[in-house]
Amino acid sequence: MQKSTSKAGKSLIALTIFGIAMGLLEAAVVVYLRQLYYPEGLTLPLKPASSTLLLIESSRELATLVMLITAAIAVGENALQSFAY
């Protein structure tokens, strides 16, 4: 039981660090995008984004979700643990 708890603790710490790093990365991307597309600040009406930019942004968001899900699957020992992570 001790080994299992220790592994779970290490997994939780690793996933927490991974999650914080991913969150900081996502925040940095948002800051960069706002500086590029709204250098004067966010005002209404918003500038329309091109379909290419929307596809790239949607792909980036999907890739982020895939990375988070994959990390959870990697550390979970079964489906329930992976879901919990």
N, C-alpha and C positions, 0 to 999 in steps of 0.2 A: 504493500500500500504506500509506503514511504517513497519508493521509486516513482510510482505513478503520480503522486502529488508533486514531487519535485519536477518531473517532466512537464506536468501541466502548468506549474508555476513559471518555469523557464519559457514555455510556449506563450503564456499570457504576457510576460514581460517583453518577449521578442515581438509579439504582435502589437503591443502597445507602442513600442518604439517605432515599428513600421508604420502604424497608423498616424502617429504624430508627424513623422517625416513626410508621409503622403499628404497629410493635411497642409503642412507648410509648403510643399511643392504646389499643390492646387491653389493655395492663397497667392503664391508668387505669380503663378500664371494669370490669375484674375487681375492682379495689380498691373502686370505687363500689358495685358489686353486692354484694360481701361486707359492706360497711358497712351497706347498706340491709337485707339479708336475714339477716345474721348479726352484729348489732352486739355480741353478747356473745362472739363468736369462733366458729370452725368447730368444732362438736361433733357427735358421733354420738348418735342418728340425725339425719340432716339433715332440715330441713323440706322437705316436698314442694312443688314448684313448680306453679303453675297451668298449665293447658294453654295459656292465652294467653301467659303469660310464656315458656314453652318455645318457642312458635311465634315470638315476637319474638326470642328469643336465637338460635334456629336461623337465622332470617332475617338477623340481624346477622352471624353467622359466615359464612353463604353470601355476603353482600355483601362481606365482607372478602376472601374467596377470589376472587370475581369481580374486585375491584379489583386484586389482586395479579396475577392472570392477564392482565387487560387491560393493565396496565403492561408486563408482559413481552412481550406481543404487539406493543404500540406501538413498542418500541425494537428488536425483532428484525427483521432484514432478510429473514429466511426462517424457515421452520418450525423448523429445527434451532436457530437462534439464539434464537428466541422460547422454545423449550423449555428451552434452557440458562439463559436469564435467569430 
